[in-house]
Amino acid sequence: MQNNKLRIIPLGGLGEVGKNMMAYEINDQILLVDAGLMFPDNDMLGVDYIIPDFEYLHDKSHKIVGIIITHGHEDHIGAIHHVLREIPAPIFGTPLTLGLVEVKLARNGLAGKAELRQVQAGETVQIGPFKVDFFHVSHSIPDAVGLAIGTKAGLVVHTGDYKFDHTPVDNWPTDFAKLAELSTRGVDLLLSDSTNAERPGWTPSERVIEPALDDAIRNAKGRVIIATFASLISRMQQVADASVRNKRKLAFVGTSMVDNAKMARKLGYLKVPDETLVTVEAALNLPDAQVVLMCTGSQGEPSSIIGRLSAGTNRQFDLKANDTVVLSSHPIPGNEEAVSKTINRMLRVGANVIYDSIAPVHVSGHASQEEQKLMLSLVRPKYFMPIHGELRQLKRHASLARQIGIPEERIFVAENGQVIEMEAGVVSLGERIPGGYVFVEGGAVGEMDRSLLKEREQLARAGILLINLGIDKYSNRLLEDPEIVTRGFVSAEEAETLIPAVSKRVADVIHGGGFNVEKDIVDVVRSFIFNETKRRPLVFVTMTKV
């Protein structure tokens, strides 16, 4: 017997910026929308990135009829290879989006392993019990789409990331006509992007960047190094156009940037004259005033090209005093400190650094408050649920919906794991499921938890003191002086006086006997160190009985 209740399950992107992933479930069949990653916070030491917790889906892979990717940014495709290893479902997306997915899969050993189904904006596709209308939305990447998901429970509109840019780089604005047509069909629930819900007014057009890029390149005395996200194809096009106008050669730097640019050119989404595009090796042999280099690292990531240039550890080339560096992005929440440090290091070398707070070299790809209100007015949903944002942004978007006239009781502010149910056009809250973070560190996925991160934070903050003991197993006496090693705790000069004093107290504990010598040593040493230094390093004891 069929149950025509739609369950909407947010697995990522609600209560945070990034790792967007939503599940739609009806009649025992599931449609996934997006599979993104998120950058770690500053206190998440050693974490490369974070992906959604999709444990709910682990025993349901046979029920998943498809995965729709709304566009090719990392916060929407970054976890796709992790998802596909457990859920071998077909992936639906527009040509550029699937091209970026292919590059991502190939880089992670899954080339040719996925079933990719190309769709175009304006198409309607039946995916299991879901009738999906794909409609174009303007964003900071071409080929982005929103979704109208029709089910027996009602009609849901999922905007994806969008803005109402009337002069986008690809000359393809958001499909106003489709949004108006959907409203005439009766939209039961709207899920809409909340990233800029705290920004009043309208988000500027991508076109405002072009004069600033032109100025930066025209006035640069040496090389111009432009950093942005590797998936920001629209920005690549703007930089290419500015390079042509200023008669400079353009080289893409770094594997992800090179691969994405090559794919976008092949599909026709990136147009760079052959005589303008050169390899990085060729660019480094040209006069500095003839070169533009485009790379990753606008978020201050230590392993990125810009991160390595600022630290002086890049292999191919170093930063020069007459270089102009343009950071063409806005710091993602949590990355502000890393970006500031990167800028300061580059300025110290003597480079000229241009970023969005001193010149309009970046605009957001997300709708601001007036656009969000326009979306609500165009779609006229019966119920509303803000998505894609931290809780403060979701709450602010909910407030805008109330201003538009949607009743409080028909607005649902949910976080990851909070199931929303819809039946016969009526929306209500369901149960909660796990919806936390899955940390990725190297090849380890989900093996790190909060307690391990807390330990790393303690080590980073206070350092460590290791005490290695050799004990006679018959007499329980020390065979030799304790071996004491410190890391990140005291300087070598301080250690000269502190370590002998610690060694004496360790010997006193051992010779005094006791039922739990290791614990007694840790307690005594911790107390002594705090009294002497007012610091609390982690203290570990190892005992070898001979």
C-alpha positions as CSV (number, residue, x, y, z in Angstrom):
1,M,0.0,0.0,0.0
2,Q,1.4,3.4,-1.0
3,N,1.9,6.1,1.6
4,N,1.7,9.5,-0.1
5,K,3.6,11.4,2.6
6,L,6.8,13.2,1.5
7,R,9.6,13.3,3.9
8,I,12.2,16.1,3.4
9,I,15.4,15.2,5.3
10,P,18.2,17.9,5.5
11,L,21.5,16.1,5.8
12,G,23.7,19.2,5.4
13,G,23.5,22.9,4.8
14,L,21.1,23.9,7.5
15,G,22.7,25.6,10.5
16,E,26.0,26.1,8.6
17,V,27.5,27.4,5.3
18,G,28.5,24.5,3.2
19,K,28.1,20.7,2.8
20,N,24.7,21.1,1.3
21,M,22.7,17.8,1.0
22,M,18.9,17.2,1.0
23,A,16.9,13.9,0.8
24,Y,13.3,13.7,-0.5
25,E,11.6,10.5,0.3
26,I,8.1,9.2,-0.7
27,N,6.7,5.7,-1.1
28,D,10.0,4.2,0.0
29,Q,12.0,5.9,-2.8
30,I,14.5,8.6,-2.2
31,L,15.8,11.5,-4.4
32,L,19.0,13.3,-3.2
33,V,19.8,16.9,-4.0
34,D,23.5,17.9,-3.8
35,A,26.4,16.4,-2.0
36,G,28.8,19.2,-0.8
37,L,31.7,19.7,1.5
38,M,32.4,22.4,4.1
39,F,35.7,24.0,5.2
40,P,36.8,23.2,8.7
41,D,36.8,25.9,11.5
42,N,40.1,27.1,12.8
43,D,39.9,24.9,15.9
44,M,39.4,21.7,13.8
45,L,43.2,20.9,13.7
46,G,44.2,18.5,11.0
47,V,40.8,18.3,9.3
48,D,40.9,18.6,5.5
49,Y,37.2,19.1,5.1
50,I,33.8,18.1,6.4
51,I,31.1,16.1,4.6
52,P,27.4,15.5,5.5
53,D,26.5,12.7,7.9
54,F,24.5,10.5,5.6
55,E,24.3,7.5,7.9
56,Y,20.5,7.6,7.4
57,L,21.0,6.4,3.8
58,H,23.5,3.6,4.5
59,D,20.9,0.8,4.5
60,K,18.7,2.5,1.9
61,S,21.0,2.7,-1.2
62,H,18.6,0.4,-3.1
63,K,15.8,3.0,-2.6
64,I,17.7,6.0,-4.0
65,V,16.5,6.7,-7.5
66,G,18.9,9.5,-8.3
67,I,21.2,12.3,-7.2
68,I,20.6,15.8,-8.6
69,I,23.4,18.3,-8.5
70,T,22.2,21.9,-8.8
71,H,25.5,23.4,-9.7
72,G,29.3,22.7,-9.7
73,H,30.6,24.5,-6.6
74,E,32.4,22.5,-3.9
75,D,29.7,23.1,-1.3
76,H,27.4,21.2,-3.6
77,I,29.6,18.5,-5.3
78,G,32.6,18.2,-2.9
79,A,31.4,15.0,-1.2
80,I,30.0,13.3,-4.3
81,H,32.8,10.7,-4.5
82,H,32.2,9.8,-0.8
83,V,28.5,9.4,-1.5
84,L,28.9,7.4,-4.7
85,R,31.1,4.8,-3.0
86,E,28.1,3.8,-0.8
87,I,25.3,4.9,-3.1
88,P,25.7,3.9,-6.8
89,A,22.8,6.0,-8.0
90,P,22.6,7.9,-11.3
91,I,23.6,11.6,-11.2
92,F,21.5,14.2,-12.9
93,G,23.0,17.6,-13.8
94,T,23.5,20.2,-16.5
95,P,26.5,19.8,-18.9
96,L,28.9,22.1,-17.0
97,T,27.9,20.6,-13.6
98,L,28.4,17.1,-14.8
99,G,31.7,18.1,-16.3
100,L,32.9,19.4,-12.9
101,V,31.6,16.2,-11.3
102,E,33.6,14.1,-13.8
103,V,36.7,16.0,-13.0
104,K,36.1,15.5,-9.2
105,L,35.4,11.7,-9.7
106,A,38.5,11.2,-11.9
107,R,40.7,12.9,-9.3
108,N,39.4,10.5,-6.7
109,G,39.8,7.3,-8.6
110,L,36.2,7.0,-9.8
111,A,36.6,7.9,-13.5
112,G,33.9,6.2,-15.6
113,K,32.4,4.6,-12.5
114,A,29.3,6.8,-12.3
115,E,26.1,6.9,-14.4
116,L,25.8,10.6,-15.5
117,R,22.5,11.8,-17.0
118,Q,22.6,15.1,-18.6
119,V,19.7,17.5,-18.3
120,Q,19.1,21.0,-19.6
121,A,17.4,24.0,-17.8
122,G,13.8,24.0,-19.0
123,E,13.5,20.2,-19.1
124,T,11.1,18.1,-17.0
125,V,12.4,14.6,-16.0
126,Q,10.6,11.8,-14.2
127,I,12.9,10.3,-11.6
128,G,11.1,7.5,-9.9
129,P,8.0,9.0,-8.2
130,F,9.5,12.5,-8.5
131,K,8.5,14.8,-11.5
132,V,11.4,17.3,-11.6
133,D,11.3,20.6,-13.5
134,F,14.8,22.0,-13.9
135,F,14.8,25.8,-14.2
136,H,17.8,28.1,-14.8
137,V,19.0,30.4,-11.9
138,S,21.8,33.0,-12.1
139,H,24.7,32.3,-9.8
140,S,28.5,32.8,-9.8
141,I,28.8,29.8,-12.1
142,P,27.1,29.0,-15.4
143,D,24.5,26.2,-15.7
144,A,23.1,26.5,-12.2
145,V,19.5,25.3,-11.8
146,G,16.7,25.3,-9.3
147,L,14.2,22.5,-9.0
148,A,10.4,22.1,-8.9
149,I,9.8,18.7,-7.4
150,G,6.3,17.4,-8.0
151,T,5.0,14.5,-5.9
152,K,1.6,13.1,-4.9
153,A,2.1,14.9,-1.6
154,G,2.4,18.3,-3.3
155,L,4.8,20.6,-5.2
156,V,8.1,21.7,-3.7
157,V,10.4,24.4,-5.1
158,H,14.1,24.0,-4.2
159,T,15.9,27.1,-5.4
160,G,19.5,26.0,-5.0
161,D,22.0,28.9,-4.8
162,Y,20.7,31.9,-6.8
163,K,20.7,35.6,-7.3
164,F,18.6,37.9,-9.6
165,D,21.5,39.2,-11.8
166,H,20.1,41.0,-14.8
167,T,23.5,41.2,-16.5
168,P,25.3,37.9,-15.6
169,V,28.6,37.0,-17.3
170,D,26.9,34.2,-19.4
171,N,24.0,36.6,-20.3
172,W,21.5,34.1,-18.9
173,P,19.4,35.6,-16.1
174,T,17.3,33.6,-13.6
175,D,14.1,32.2,-15.2
176,F,11.5,34.7,-13.9
177,A,8.8,33.3,-16.2
178,K,9.2,29.8,-14.8
179,L,9.0,31.0,-11.3
180,A,5.7,32.8,-12.1
181,E,4.4,29.8,-13.9
182,L,5.1,27.6,-10.9
183,S,3.2,30.0,-8.7
184,T,0.1,29.5,-10.9
185,R,0.4,25.7,-10.3
186,G,0.4,26.3,-6.6
187,V,3.7,25.8,-4.7
188,D,3.1,24.0,-1.4
189,L,6.6,24.4,0.0
190,L,9.5,26.7,-1.0
191,L,13.1,25.9,0.1
192,S,15.2,28.9,-0.6
193,D,18.9,30.0,-0.2
194,S,19.5,32.0,2.9
195,T,23.3,32.7,2.6
196,N,22.9,36.5,2.3
197,A,19.7,36.9,4.4
198,E,21.5,39.4,6.6
199,R,22.4,41.7,3.7
200,P,20.0,44.4,2.9
201,G,19.2,45.5,-0.7
202,W,20.3,43.7,-3.9
203,T,23.4,41.7,-4.6
204,P,25.5,43.6,-7.3
205,S,25.8,42.1,-10.8
206,E,28.9,40.0,-11.6
207,R,29.6,42.7,-14.2
208,V,30.8,45.2,-11.6
209,I,33.9,43.2,-11.1
210,E,35.2,43.8,-14.6
211,P,36.4,47.4,-14.2
212,A,38.2,46.5,-11.0
213,L,39.9,43.6,-12.6
214,D,40.9,45.8,-15.6
215,D,42.3,48.5,-13.2
216,A,44.3,45.9,-11.2
217,I,45.8,44.4,-14.4
218,R,46.4,47.7,-16.2
219,N,48.2,49.3,-13.2
220,A,50.3,46.3,-12.2
221,K,54.0,46.8,-12.7
222,G,54.8,43.1,-12.6
223,R,52.8,39.8,-12.7
224,V,49.2,39.6,-11.7
225,I,48.2,36.6,-9.6
226,I,44.4,36.2,-9.3
227,A,43.1,33.7,-6.7
228,T,39.6,32.3,-6.5
229,F,37.8,29.0,-6.3
230,A,38.7,26.4,-8.9
231,S,35.0,25.9,-9.8
232,L,34.3,29.6,-10.4
233,I,34.1,29.4,-14.1
234,S,32.4,32.8,-14.5
235,R,35.3,34.4,-12.8
236,M,37.7,32.5,-15.1
237,Q,35.9,34.0,-18.1
238,Q,36.1,37.5,-16.6
239,V,39.9,37.2,-15.9
240,A,40.4,35.8,-19.5
241,D,38.5,38.8,-21.0
242,A,40.5,41.2,-18.8
243,S,43.8,39.6,-19.9
244,V,42.9,39.9,-23.6
245,R,41.9,43.6,-23.1
246,N,45.2,44.3,-21.4
247,K,47.3,42.3,-23.8
248,R,48.6,39.8,-21.2
249,K,49.1,36.1,-21.4
250,L,47.0,33.9,-19.0
251,A,48.1,30.7,-17.3
252,F,46.0,28.6,-15.0
253,V,48.0,27.2,-12.0
254,G,47.3,24.1,-10.0
255,T,45.7,20.8,-10.9
256,S,42.1,21.6,-10.0
257,M,42.2,25.0,-11.8
258,V,43.8,23.5,-14.9
259,D,41.5,20.5,-15.1
260,N,38.3,22.6,-14.6
261,A,39.4,25.2,-17.1
262,K,40.3,22.5,-19.7
263,M,36.9,20.9,-19.2
264,A,35.0,24.2,-19.4
265,R,36.8,25.2,-22.6
266,K,36.0,21.8,-24.1
267,L,32.2,22.2,-23.3
268,G,32.2,25.8,-24.6
269,Y,31.5,27.5,-21.2
270,L,35.0,29.2,-21.1
271,K,36.2,31.1,-24.1
272,V,39.9,32.0,-24.1
273,P,41.8,32.7,-27.4
274,D,44.5,30.2,-28.0
275,E,47.0,33.0,-28.4
276,T,46.2,34.3,-24.9
277,L,46.3,31.0,-23.0
278,V,49.8,29.6,-22.1
279,T,51.2,27.0,-19.7
280,V,52.5,28.1,-16.4
281,E,56.0,27.1,-17.5
282,A,55.8,29.4,-20.5
283,A,54.3,32.2,-18.4
284,L,57.2,32.1,-16.0
285,N,59.6,32.7,-18.9
286,L,57.8,35.8,-20.2
287,P,58.4,39.3,-18.9
288,D,56.5,39.8,-15.7
289,A,54.4,42.7,-17.1
290,Q,52.9,40.4,-19.8
291,V,51.6,37.7,-17.4
292,V,48.4,36.9,-15.5
293,L,48.4,33.7,-13.3
294,M,45.1,32.3,-12.0
295,C,45.1,29.9,-9.1
296,T,43.4,28.7,-5.9
297,G,43.9,29.9,-2.4
298,S,41.5,32.8,-1.9
299,Q,40.5,31.3,1.5
300,G,44.0,31.2,2.8
301,E,44.3,27.4,2.7
302,P,47.9,26.4,3.6
303,S,48.1,23.8,0.9
304,S,46.8,26.1,-1.9
305,I,49.0,28.0,-4.4
306,I,48.4,31.3,-2.6
307,G,48.9,29.7,0.8
308,R,52.3,28.3,-0.3
309,L,53.3,31.5,-2.0
310,S,52.7,33.5,1.1
311,A,54.7,31.0,3.2
312,G,57.5,30.8,0.6
313,T,57.0,27.1,0.1
314,N,55.6,27.0,-3.4
315,R,57.7,24.7,-5.8
316,Q,57.2,26.3,-9.2
317,F,57.7,29.9,-8.4
318,D,58.0,32.4,-5.6
319,L,56.2,35.6,-4.8
320,K,58.0,38.8,-6.0
321,A,58.0,42.3,-4.5
322,N,56.4,43.8,-7.6
323,D,53.6,41.1,-8.0
324,T,50.0,42.2,-7.7
325,V,47.8,39.6,-6.0
326,V,44.0,39.7,-6.3
327,L,41.9,37.7,-3.9
328,S,38.7,37.4,-5.9
329,S,36.4,35.9,-3.2
330,H,34.9,36.7,0.2
331,P,36.2,34.8,3.2
332,I,33.9,31.9,4.1
333,P,32.7,32.2,7.7
334,G,35.5,30.7,9.9
335,N,38.2,31.5,7.3
336,E,38.7,35.2,8.1
337,E,41.7,34.7,10.3
338,A,43.5,32.5,7.7
339,V,42.8,35.0,4.9
340,S,44.1,37.9,7.0
341,K,47.3,36.1,7.9
342,T,47.9,35.2,4.2
343,I,47.4,38.8,3.1
344,N,49.8,40.1,5.8
345,R,52.5,37.6,4.8
346,M,52.2,38.6,1.1
347,L,52.4,42.3,2.0
348,R,55.5,41.6,4.1
349,V,57.2,40.2,0.9
350,G,56.3,43.4,-0.8
351,A,53.5,42.3,-3.1
352,N,50.5,44.6,-3.7
353,V,47.4,42.7,-2.5
354,I,43.9,43.6,-3.6
355,Y,40.8,42.1,-1.9
356,D,37.1,42.8,-1.8
357,S,37.2,45.2,1.2
358,I,39.4,47.7,-0.7
359,A,38.2,47.1,-4.3
360,P,35.2,45.4,-6.0
361,V,37.1,42.4,-7.1
362,H,34.4,40.0,-5.9
363,V,30.6,40.0,-5.6
364,S,28.5,37.3,-4.0
365,G,26.6,34.8,-6.0
366,H,23.8,34.7,-3.5
367,A,20.5,36.7,-3.3
368,S,20.3,39.5,-0.7
369,Q,17.2,40.5,1.2
370,E,15.3,42.2,-1.6
371,E,15.9,39.3,-4.0
372,Q,14.8,36.8,-1.3
373,K,11.6,38.8,-0.8
374,L,11.1,38.9,-4.6
375,M,11.6,35.1,-4.8
376,L,8.9,34.6,-2.1
377,S,6.6,37.0,-3.9
378,L,7.1,35.3,-7.3
379,V,6.6,31.8,-6.0
380,R,3.9,32.5,-3.4
381,P,4.4,29.3,-1.5
382,K,1.9,28.0,1.0
383,Y,4.7,27.0,3.4
384,F,8.3,28.2,3.6
385,M,11.6,26.6,4.8
386,P,14.9,28.6,4.6
387,I,17.9,26.5,3.7
388,H,21.7,27.0,3.0
389,G,22.9,29.1,6.0
390,E,23.8,29.4,9.6
391,L,21.0,29.5,12.1
392,R,21.1,33.3,12.3
393,Q,20.7,33.5,8.5
394,L,17.8,31.0,8.5
395,K,16.1,33.0,11.2
396,R,16.6,36.2,9.3
397,H,15.2,34.7,6.1
398,A,12.2,33.5,8.1
399,S,11.6,37.0,9.3
400,L,11.6,38.2,5.7
401,A,9.0,35.6,4.8
402,R,6.8,37.0,7.6
403,Q,7.2,40.5,6.2
404,I,5.9,39.1,2.8
405,G,2.8,37.8,4.5
406,I,3.5,34.1,5.2
407,P,2.0,33.2,8.6
408,E,4.4,32.3,11.4
409,E,2.9,28.8,11.7
410,R,3.7,28.0,8.1
411,I,7.4,28.8,8.3
412,F,9.8,26.0,9.4
413,V,13.3,26.9,10.6
414,A,15.0,23.5,10.8
415,E,18.6,22.3,11.2
416,N,20.3,19.2,9.9
417,G,18.5,16.0,10.9
418,Q,15.1,17.6,11.5
419,V,12.7,15.8,9.2
420,I,9.9,17.8,7.5
421,E,6.8,16.0,6.4
422,M,4.2,16.9,3.8
423,E,1.0,15.2,3.0
424,A,-1.8,16.5,0.7
425,G,-0.1,19.9,0.7
426,V,0.1,20.2,4.5
427,V,3.5,20.5,6.1
428,S,4.5,19.5,9.6
429,L,7.6,18.6,11.7
430,G,8.7,14.9,11.8
431,E,11.3,13.1,13.9
432,R,15.0,13.9,14.2
433,I,17.8,11.8,12.7
434,P,21.6,12.1,13.1
435,G,22.8,15.2,11.2
436,G,26.2,16.0,12.4
437,Y,29.7,16.4,10.9
438,V,31.8,13.7,9.3
439,F,35.5,14.8,9.3
440,V,37.8,13.9,6.5
441,E,41.6,13.8,7.2
442,G,43.7,12.4,4.3
443,G,42.2,9.0,3.5
444,A,40.4,8.7,6.8
445,V,36.7,9.4,6.6
446,G,34.6,9.6,9.8
447,E,37.4,8.2,12.0
448,M,37.9,11.5,13.9
449,D,35.4,12.7,16.4
450,R,35.0,15.8,18.6
451,S,36.9,14.2,21.5
452,L,40.0,13.7,19.3
453,L,39.7,17.3,18.1
454,K,39.6,18.5,21.7
455,E,42.7,16.5,22.4
456,R,44.5,18.2,19.5
457,E,43.4,21.6,20.6
458,Q,44.8,20.8,24.1
459,L,48.1,19.7,22.6
460,A,48.3,22.8,20.5
461,R,47.4,25.1,23.4
462,A,49.4,23.6,26.2
463,G,52.0,21.2,24.8
464,I,52.9,17.8,26.1
465,L,55.3,16.2,28.7
466,L,56.2,12.5,28.3
467,I,57.8,10.6,31.1
468,N,59.4,7.2,30.2
469,L,60.4,4.9,33.1
470,G,62.4,1.7,33.4
471,I,61.4,-0.2,36.6
472,D,62.8,-3.3,38.2
473,K,59.8,-5.7,38.2
474,Y,60.9,-7.3,41.5
475,S,61.8,-4.3,43.6
476,N,59.7,-1.7,41.8
477,R,62.7,0.6,41.9
478,L,64.0,2.9,39.1
479,L,66.7,1.3,37.0
480,E,67.8,4.7,35.7
481,D,66.8,8.3,35.8
482,P,63.4,9.0,34.2
483,E,63.5,10.0,30.5
484,I,61.5,13.2,30.2
485,V,60.6,14.8,26.8
486,T,58.6,18.0,26.3
487,R,57.1,19.3,23.1
488,G,55.4,22.7,22.7
489,F,55.5,23.3,26.4
490,V,58.7,25.0,27.6
491,S,61.8,26.4,25.9
492,A,65.1,24.5,26.0
493,E,66.4,27.1,28.5
494,E,63.4,26.6,30.9
495,A,63.6,22.8,30.5
496,E,67.2,22.8,32.0
497,T,65.8,23.7,35.4
498,L,62.3,22.3,35.2
499,I,63.1,18.7,34.0
500,P,65.5,17.8,36.9
501,A,62.9,19.0,39.4
502,V,60.2,16.9,37.7
503,S,62.5,13.9,37.6
504,K,63.1,14.2,41.4
505,R,59.3,14.2,42.1
506,V,58.8,11.2,39.8
507,A,61.5,9.3,41.8
508,D,59.9,10.3,45.1
509,V,56.5,8.9,44.0
510,I,58.0,5.6,42.8
511,H,60.1,5.1,45.9
512,G,57.1,6.0,48.1
513,G,55.1,3.0,46.6
514,G,51.4,3.0,46.1
515,F,48.6,1.1,44.3
516,N,48.5,3.3,41.2
517,V,51.9,4.7,40.6
518,E,51.2,6.0,37.1
519,K,48.2,8.0,38.2
520,D,50.1,9.3,41.2
521,I,53.0,10.5,39.0
522,V,50.6,12.3,36.6
523,D,48.8,14.0,39.5
524,V,52.0,15.1,41.3
525,V,53.7,16.3,38.1
526,R,50.7,18.2,36.9
527,S,50.3,20.0,40.2
528,F,54.1,20.8,40.4
529,I,54.2,22.2,36.8
530,F,51.1,24.4,37.3
531,N,52.6,25.8,40.5
532,E,55.8,26.5,38.8
533,T,54.7,27.7,35.4
534,K,50.9,28.3,35.6
535,R,50.6,26.1,32.5
536,R,48.7,22.8,32.1
537,P,50.5,20.5,29.5
538,L,49.2,17.0,28.8
539,V,51.3,14.6,30.9
540,F,51.8,11.0,29.9
541,V,53.7,8.2,31.6
542,T,55.0,5.0,30.1
543,M,56.5,2.3,32.3
544,T,58.7,-0.6,31.2
545,K,59.2,-3.3,33.8
546,V,62.5,-5.3,33.4
